[in-house]
Amino acid sequence: MIVLIGADRIRALSVQLVPARRTAMWALETLAIYLTPFLIIGIAVKLLMKRSAVDLADVQKQAGTKRRPRKVFLLGGWRTED
């Protein structure tokens, strides 16, 4: 007979009491909680840019014509920014 003490006993009991379906729903709930703020901020920024008729090209033009091309890391890859 194995006797569990302390945190191991609590962990063993919680694993037995939580069915796999509940665990999957908990994971989806956590994912939604973490992703929702980013989606809301992204949509809000997009709407504000559309409202003020600002495009990404306009923002890049503000940097000026004397800005030299540089290499930037974007979405897992390096690219040259013009």
Secondary structure, DSSP 8 states (H G I E B T S, - for coil): -----THHHHHHHHHHHS-HHHHHHHHHHHHHHHHHHHHHHHHHHHHHHHHTT--HHHHHHTT-TT---EEEEETTEEEEE-
